[in-house]
Amino acid sequence: VRPPQPGESARDIVVHFLDAMEASPISTRVAREFLSEEAAASWNPELGTVVYASRSAPSGSSVVELALEAAGHLDERGAWRGPLPALESTLRFPMVREQGEWRIAAAPNALIVRERWFEQRFRQVSLYYFDPEGQVLVPEPVYLPIGDQLPTFLTRTLVAGPPAGLREVVRTFFPPGMTARLSVTVNAEGQAQIALQGD
């Protein structure tokens, strides 16, 4: 993935910012370099994922716009939240000059990637919560990155508990504020050792 180059136009910066989010292995380190210092400090791509089939050519300079086609979105836990609303499918990037170069002044707090890239690097897995009576396990499908970190992502998402919208129909026995402290490793027998932190 290529970092910003000297003399790039505002439109080039936006296009290359989106391209940089499709780094392999998954990383947003280079993508952050296309943002202004202030935007880089506040941007949080872990708050969601936008998956799209294609995008239009960018237009504008002080504000660069482009439209995403057939876009859907996932929440910060990786749960599918359906098609992206039409108003949110047009991305608008205000631009600023820093040290004579264009940079993005504000970006959506999400990983924004093409469908084919997403399908190659994420897989659907299930988080299991209990029903309100604590008797039956209820699966919730989520999409998480494949690879060595999958057990860690899966465990952290499970320990965080169900989102507010599901708490009437499922429950967890992890107390609020509990987190998985370290990376989760799985041994040859398929057993995971999990370090928890919290009351």
C-alpha positions in Angstrom: 0.0 0.0 0.0 1.4 3.3 -1.1 1.5 6.3 1.3 0.7 9.9 0.1 3.0 11.2 -2.6 4.2 14.8 -3.1 1.9 16.9 -5.4 -1.1 14.6 -5.3 -4.4 16.3 -6.0 -7.3 16.3 -3.5 -9.1 13.7 -5.5 -6.0 11.5 -5.7 -5.7 11.7 -1.9 -9.3 10.5 -1.4 -9.0 7.6 -3.9 -5.7 6.5 -2.4 -7.1 6.8 1.2 -9.8 4.4 0.2 -7.3 2.1 -1.5 -5.1 2.1 1.6 -7.9 0.7 3.7 -7.6 -2.5 1.7 -4.1 -3.3 3.0 -3.1 -6.9 3.4 -2.7 -7.9 6.2 -5.5 -5.7 7.5 -4.1 -2.4 8.7 -5.2 1.3 8.7 -1.7 2.7 9.5 -1.0 3.9 5.9 -4.6 5.1 5.4 -4.2 7.4 8.4 -1.4 9.2 6.7 -3.9 10.6 4.1 -5.6 12.5 7.0 -4.8 15.8 8.5 -3.1 15.7 11.9 -6.3 16.5 13.7 -8.4 14.1 11.6 -5.8 11.3 12.1 -6.0 11.7 15.9 -9.8 11.4 16.0 -10.5 8.9 13.2 -11.7 5.5 14.6 -12.2 2.9 11.8 -13.0 0.2 14.4 -16.5 1.7 14.9 -17.9 0.0 11.8 -17.3 -1.4 8.4 -18.8 -0.3 5.1 -18.7 -2.8 2.2 -19.5 -1.7 -1.3 -19.5 -3.2 -4.8 -18.1 -0.2 -6.7 -17.6 3.6 -6.4 -18.0 6.6 -8.7 -15.1 8.8 -9.8 -14.4 11.5 -7.3 -15.5 15.2 -7.9 -14.6 18.5 -6.3 -11.5 19.8 -4.6 -12.1 21.7 -1.4 -14.8 19.0 -0.7 -14.3 15.7 -2.6 -17.4 13.6 -3.2 -17.9 10.1 -4.5 -20.8 7.7 -4.4 -20.7 4.0 -3.3 -22.8 1.5 -5.2 -24.6 -1.4 -3.5 -23.1 -0.5 -0.1 -24.0 -2.2 3.2 -22.6 -1.7 6.7 -21.7 -3.6 9.8 -21.5 -2.3 13.3 -18.3 -2.3 15.5 -19.0 -5.9 16.6 -19.2 -7.1 13.0 -22.9 -7.6 12.9 -24.6 -6.9 9.6 -26.9 -3.9 9.7 -28.2 -4.0 6.2 -27.9 -1.6 3.2 -26.3 1.8 3.8 -28.9 4.5 3.7 -28.9 6.5 0.4 -27.8 9.7 2.1 -24.8 7.9 3.6 -23.8 6.3 0.3 -22.4 9.5 -0.9 -19.1 10.2 0.9 -18.0 13.8 1.4 -14.4 14.5 2.4 -13.5 18.1 3.3 -9.9 18.8 2.4 -7.2 21.0 3.9 -3.6 21.9 3.1 -0.9 20.8 5.4 2.7 21.7 4.6 1.6 22.4 1.0 -0.1 19.0 0.5 -3.8 18.0 0.4 -5.0 16.0 3.3 -8.5 14.8 4.4 -9.9 16.9 7.2 -12.7 14.5 8.3 -13.5 10.9 7.4 -16.3 8.4 8.4 -15.4 6.3 11.5 -15.5 3.1 9.6 -13.4 0.7 7.5 -14.6 1.3 3.9 -13.7 -1.6 1.6 -14.8 -3.3 -1.6 -16.9 -6.4 -1.4 -14.4 -8.7 -3.0 -11.6 -7.6 -0.6 -14.0 -8.1 2.4 -15.0 -11.6 1.2 -11.4 -12.7 1.0 -10.4 -11.5 4.5 -13.5 -11.8 6.7 -15.6 -14.8 7.6 -19.0 -15.3 9.2 -19.0 -16.8 12.7 -21.5 -16.9 15.5 -21.5 -15.3 18.9 -23.6 -17.3 21.4 -25.6 -15.6 24.1 -28.2 -17.0 26.4 -31.9 -16.5 26.2 -33.4 -14.3 29.0 -34.0 -17.4 31.2 -30.4 -18.5 30.8 -31.4 -21.9 29.4 -30.9 -21.8 25.6 -27.9 -20.5 23.6 -28.9 -18.1 20.9 -26.5 -17.5 18.0 -25.8 -14.1 16.5 -23.9 -14.0 13.2 -21.0 -11.6 12.9 -18.2 -11.1 10.4 -14.7 -11.0 11.7 -11.2 -10.9 10.2 -9.7 -14.4 9.4 -6.3 -15.4 10.6 -4.4 -15.8 13.8 -6.3 -13.0 15.5 -9.8 -14.5 14.9 -10.0 -16.1 18.4 -9.1 -12.8 19.9 -11.6 -10.7 18.0 -14.3 -13.4 18.7 -13.6 -13.5 22.4 -13.4 -9.7 22.8 -16.7 -9.3 21.0 -18.4 -12.0 23.1 -17.1 -10.7 26.4 -18.4 -7.2 25.5 -21.9 -8.6 25.5 -24.9 -8.1 23.2 -25.7 -4.6 21.9 -28.5 -2.6 23.6 -31.0 -3.5 20.9 -30.7 -7.2 21.7 -30.7 -7.1 25.5 -34.4 -7.7 25.7 -34.1 -11.1 23.9 -30.6 -12.3 24.9 -28.3 -12.0 27.9 -24.7 -12.6 29.0 -23.3 -13.6 32.3 -20.2 -11.5 31.9 -20.5 -8.5 34.2 -20.4 -5.0 32.7 -16.9 -3.6 32.1 -15.3 -7.1 31.7 -12.7 -7.3 28.9 -10.4 -9.9 27.4 -7.0 -8.6 28.4 -4.5 -10.3 26.1 -4.4 -12.0 22.7 -6.2 -15.4 22.8 -4.2 -18.4 21.8 -5.7 -21.8 20.9 -3.6 -25.0 21.4 -3.5 -28.1 19.2 -6.4 -29.6 21.1 -8.6 -26.6 20.3 -8.6 -25.1 23.8 -8.3 -21.4 24.3 -6.8 -19.7 27.4 -8.4 -16.3 28.0 -7.2 -13.7 30.4 -10.1 -11.5 31.7 -10.0 -8.1 33.3 -12.7 -6.5 35.4 -14.8 -7.0 38.5 
